[in-house]
């Protein structure tokens, strides 16, 4: 395999003398570098696989990296830690729940759960305001800013109001013994910064840390990486400042600059050979990205020849674009006697799919829409998951609300509102309030009986 690597790739794989930043242009073989480095650490440096941690951003990327590393390392790779940032954060919190002020069975709320919580807290606000407040709180969490600090730094009335909601939101999460996705990164950072012994213990578990798509890290993820590697700073960060597209959700391109400022010994290796595209395509790409503000200079090149000229088509609007694409597909397939499975349409966002679908249907072009609804986002899967969450943590109020109303039991919004008021007065969860003394005086007989029946059903499941 070493023969298939170019010189910068080999250098990146074998460099172990401190912090390393691999600037990997598009199509330059960055995943190969990460997986080959894992194999190199195990096979040539005798590093135990459980001492190697690789982090990426999506479950799909983590799965692919695991599969490729397993092929290279074989049985010797058993125990490798390859996951997303959020999965690593969840593992830290599960292991250190007591130090983090959580019960071992705490719940992790998904986007749907947190959206529901914000709607309950902001019943009189419109959807746009709720979304703005929720996004502002998420950005604060990604910057490791707590509610008190948020209130101090609020720059306008909206932010001041968001800071108050933030404080209420955090109290609610604590009452539910739950965390949201942002907490999976923020809370380990707070934990490590407040408990040096815990941070030291986790640092001792990681001999080398590899971070993929580093340009997409936010400030919180950068701090977690720094805390996990400590003064030894034995890490490999792979990224590309020209591919940073997640600034809207907190990704901070300045993290690349921070590396060179905070790690004077940082080694920078550039992967500039592109294995996917021809020279003409790369010339166009270099011309476009040449306008980007530059942290590091690099220029992609290829040995795949000049290739066909890049075609630029100006369309009037989205509808015209979809018409042109569908017509071009028809013409190209007719000319080359191709199969429909030989063609693909790529678009930036799901909102663009509808126009293409309409045109493909109109021109009777068969297609498969990739990346549809996630299995775990299906209603029936979320229903089952809520029951399991409630069994694991009876203080998980969002899970309780979904479970108690699925299937229908004659328990409606009025009953749940009364139960919520009673729970608030008693400072306990909705589930616990079902069995609270005197609750039958606050909820009418029929729904109260339905609540008790549901509560007993859950208890029977729990003790089986």
Secondary structure, DSSP 8 states (H G I E B T S, - for coil): -GGGS-HHHHHHHH--SS-EEEEE-TTS-HHHHHHHHHHHHHHTS---GGGEEEEESSHHHHHHHHHHHHHHHGGGGTT-EEEEHHHHHHHHHHHTTTTTT--TT-EE--HHHHHHHHHHHTTTS-HHHHHHHHHHHHHHHHTT--HHHHHHH--SHHHHHHHHHHHHHHHHHHHHTEE-TTHHHHHHHHHHHH-HHHHHHHHHH-SEEEESSGGG-BHHHHHHHHHHHGGG--EEEEE-GGG---GGGTB-THHHHHHHHH-TT-EEEEE-B-SSS-HHHHHHHHHHHTTS--SS----B-SS---S-------SSHHHHHHHHHHHHHHHHHHHT--GGG-----SSGGGHHHHHHHHHHTT------S-S-GGGSHHHHHHHHHHHHHH-TT-HHHHHHHHTSS--S--HHHHHHHHHHHHHHTS-HHHHHTSTTGGGTS-HHHHHHHHHHHHHHHHHHT-
